Amino acid sequence: MQNRRLLAVGALMCSLLPLQSAHAQSFSNAIQQASQCALNYTANTASKTAVALIQGACNDLYNHVGLSASQSRQDYDNCLLQHLSGAQSDSAAVQIQTSCANLYSPL
């Protein structure tokens, strides 16, 4: 009887492994996509503020951890990516962030 229970529990655990692996793989793909996004948009960007905002936008778009994926949030993140790439100063990055927020209120 004890052996049957162990076999049943073992079979159940084995059946759940593909679900966990698929979730882990999906999370890994999201991290890779967000990383590739950051690499694509931070080239030639000297502003540390711009780099941080670009990384945040890439994470928002590809990871969706704890964030709503609303259309206005996506538009805001895409605005940041479109205009921050190549920013040379923090003051320019802040102005771009403000403009994107005014156009596409992210909250």
TORROLO-426043 format. One record per residue: residue in three letters; x, y, z of N, C-alpha, C in turn. Coordinates in steps of 0.2 Angstrom, whole numbers, padded with zeros to 4 digits, always signed. Example, Ala and Ser with C-alpha at 12.3 -4.5 7.8 and 13.67 -1.06 7.14 Angstrom:
2
ala+0066-0028+0039+0062-0022+0039+0066-0016+0039ser+0064-0011+0035+0068-0005+0036+0064+0000+0039
REM end
This chain:
107
met+0004-0006+0000+0000+0000+0000+0004+0006+0000gln+0009+0006+0004+0014+0012+0005+0018+0013-0002asn+0020+0008-0005+0023+0008-0012+0019+0011-0017arg+0012+0009-0017+0007+0012-0022+0007+0019-0021arg+0006+0022-0015+0006+0029-0014+0012+0032-0016leu+0018+0030-0015+0024+0033-0017+0024+0033-0025leu+0022+0027-0028+0022+0027-0035+0017+0032-0038ala+0011+0033-0035+0006+0038-0037+0009+0045-0036val+0012+0047-0031+0015+0053-0030+0021+0054-0035gly+0025+0049-0036+0030+0050-0041+0028+0051-0048ala+0022+0048-0050+0019+0049-0056+0016+0056-0057leu+0013+0058-0052+0010+0065-0052+0016+0070-0052met+0021+0069-0049+0027+0074-0049+0030+0074-0056cys+0031+0068-0059+0034+0068-0066+0029+0071-0071ser+0023+0071-0070+0018+0074-0074+0018+0082-0074leu+0020+0084-0068+0021+0091-0067+0027+0094-0070leu+0032+0091-0070+0039+0093-0073+0038+0097-0079pro+0035+0094-0084+0035+0098-0091+0032+0105-0090leu+0027+0106-0086+0024+0112-0084+0029+0117-0081gln+0033+0115-0076+0037+0119-0073+0043+0121-0078ser+0045+0116-0082+0050+0117-0087+0048+0122-0092ala+0042+0122-0094+0039+0126-0099+0039+0133-0096his+0037+0134-0090+0037+0141-0087+0044+0143-0086ala+0048+0139-0084+0055+0141-0083+0058+0143-0090gln+0057+0140-0095+0059+0141-0102+0056+0148-0104ser+0050+0149-0103+0047+0155-0105+0050+0161-0101phe+0051+0160-0095+0054+0166-0091+0061+0167-0094ser+0065+0162-0095+0072+0162-0098+0072+0166-0105asn+0067+0164-0109+0066+0168-0115+0064+0175-0114ala+0060+0177-0110+0059+0184-0108+0065+0188-0106ile+0069+0185-0102+0075+0188-0099+0080+0189-0105gln+0080+0184-0110+0084+0185-0116+0082+0190-0120gln+0075+0191-0121+0073+0196-0126+0074+0203-0123ala+0073+0203-0116+0074+0210-0113+0081+0212-0113ser+0086+0207-0112+0093+0208-0113+0095+0210-0120gln+0092+0207-0125+0094+0209-0132+0091+0216-0133cys+0085+0217-0131+0082+0224-0132+0087+0229-0129ala+0089+0228-0123+0094+0233-0119+0100+0234-0123leu+0103+0228-0126+0109+0229-0130+0108+0233-0136asn+0102+0232-0139+0100+0235-0146+0099+0243-0145tyr+0096+0245-0139+0095+0252-0138+0100+0256-0134thr+0105+0253-0131+0109+0256-0127+0116+0258-0131ala+0117+0255-0137+0123+0257-0140+0123+0264-0141asn+0129+0267-0140+0131+0274-0141+0127+0278-0137thr+0125+0276-0131+0121+0280-0126+0126+0281-0120ala+0127+0287-0119+0132+0289-0114+0129+0291-0107ser+0122+0293-0107+0119+0295-0101+0117+0288-0097lys+0119+0288-0091+0117+0283-0086+0110+0283-0085thr+0107+0289-0085+0099+0289-0084+0096+0286-0090ala+0098+0287-0096+0095+0284-0102+0096+0277-0102val+0102+0274-0100+0103+0267-0100+0098+0264-0095ala+0097+0267-0089+0093+0264-0084+0086+0264-0086leu+0084+0269-0090+0077+0270-0092+0076+0265-0098ile+0081+0264-0102+0080+0259-0108+0080+0252-0105gln+0084+0250-0100+0083+0244-0097+0076+0243-0094gly+0074+0248-0090+0067+0247-0087+0062+0246-0092ala+0062+0250-0098+0057+0249-0103+0058+0242-0106cys+0064+0240-0107+0064+0233-0110+0062+0228-0106asn+0063+0228-0099+0060+0224-0094+0053+0224-0094asp+0050+0230-0094+0043+0231-0094+0039+0227-0100leu+0042+0228-0106+0040+0226-0112+0040+0218-0113tyr+0046+0215-0110+0047+0208-0111+0046+0204-0105asn+0047+0206-0099+0046+0202-0093+0039+0203-0090his+0036+0208-0090+0029+0209-0087+0029+0207-0080val+0034+0208-0076+0034+0206-0069+0030+0211-0065gly+0025+0210-0062+0021+0214-0058+0018+0221-0061leu+0018+0221-0068+0016+0227-0071+0010+0225-0076ser+0006+0230-0076+0000+0229-0081+0003+0230-0088ala+0001+0226-0093+0003+0227-0100-0001+0231-0104ser-0004+0237-0101-0009+0241-0104-0006+0244-0110gln-0010+0246-0115-0007+0249-0121-0004+0256-0119ser-0006+0260-0115-0003+0266-0113+0004+0265-0110arg+0005+0259-0106+0012+0258-0104+0016+0255-0109gln+0014+0251-0114+0018+0249-0119+0020+0255-0124asp+0015+0259-0125+0017+0265-0129+0022+0270-0126tyr+0021+0270-0119+0026+0274-0115+0033+0271-0116asp+0034+0264-0115+0040+0261-0115+0043+0261-0122asn+0039+0261-0127+0041+0261-0134+0044+0268-0136cys+0040+0273-0133+0043+0280-0134+0049+0281-0131leu+0050+0278-0125+0057+0279-0122+0062+0275-0126leu+0061+0269-0129+0066+0266-0133+0067+0270-0139gln+0062+0272-0142+0063+0276-0148+0067+0282-0148his+0067+0286-0142+0070+0292-0141+0076+0293-0137leu+0077+0288-0132+0082+0288-0128+0089+0285-0131ser+0088+0281-0136+0094+0278-0139+0099+0283-0141gly+0105+0283-0139+0110+0288-0141+0110+0294-0137ala+0106+0295-0132+0106+0301-0127+0113+0301-0124gln+0115+0308-0124+0122+0309-0122+0122+0312-0115ser+0117+0315-0112+0117+0318-0106+0110+0316-0102asp+0111+0316-0095+0106+0314-0091+0100+0319-0091ser+0102+0326-0092+0096+0331-0093+0092+0329-0099ala+0095+0327-0105+0091+0326-0111+0087+0319-0109ala+0090+0314-0106+0086+0308-0104+0080+0310-0100val+0081+0314-0095+0075+0316-0091+0070+0320-0095gln+0072+0324-0100+0067+0328-0104+0063+0323-0108ile+0067+0318-0111+0063+0313-0115+0058+0309-0111gln+0060+0307-0105+0056+0303-0101+0050+0307-0099thr+0051+0314-0098+0045+0318-0096+0040+0319-0102ser+0043+0320-0108+0039+0320-0114+0035+0314-0116cys+0038+0308-0115+0035+0302-0116+0029+0301-0111ala+0031+0303-0105+0026+0302-0099+0020+0307-0101asn+0021+0313-0103+0016+0317-0105+0011+0315-0111leu+0015+0311-0116+0011+0309-0121+0007+0302-0120tyr+0010+0298-0116+0008+0291-0115+0008+0290-0107ser+0004+0293-0103+0004+0293-0096+0004+0285-0094pro+0010+0283-0091+0011+0276-0090+0008+0273-0084leu+0004+0277-0080+0001+0275-0074-0006+0273-0075
REM end
